[in-house]
């Protein structure tokens, strides 16, 4: 089981100054919706943006016994 605060902390460590909203979509601590707005995304493609977020959570998503099973991800640069 993963805590939403831990997901937010890891993403904010990877992307300082980012706005990160994490929602546990099932209440089970393994399926999350994450919305990240970060200046670091401004020159990156959507795939590259997602890769930056996945990098911060890689150990939680690796392998069949990983605690994080699903991640709905929305990323964007600030308006």
Rosetta blueprint (number, residue, H / E / L):
1 X L
2 X L
3 X L
4 X H
5 X H
6 X H
7 X H
8 X H
9 X H
10 X H
11 X H
12 X H
13 X H
14 X H
15 X L
16 X L
17 X L
18 X L
19 X E
20 X E
21 X E
22 X E
23 X E
24 X E
25 X L
26 X L
27 X L
28 X L
29 X L
30 X L
31 X E
32 X E
33 X E
34 X E
35 X E
36 X E
37 X E
38 X L
39 X H
40 X H
41 X H
42 X L
43 X L
44 X L
45 X L
46 X H
47 X H
48 X H
49 X H
50 X H
51 X H
52 X H
53 X H
54 X H
55 X H
56 X H
57 X H
58 X H
59 X H
60 X H
61 X H
62 X L
63 X L
64 X L
65 X L
66 X L
67 X L
68 X L
69 X L
70 X E
71 X E
72 X E
73 X E
74 X E
75 X E
76 X E
77 X L
78 X L
79 X L
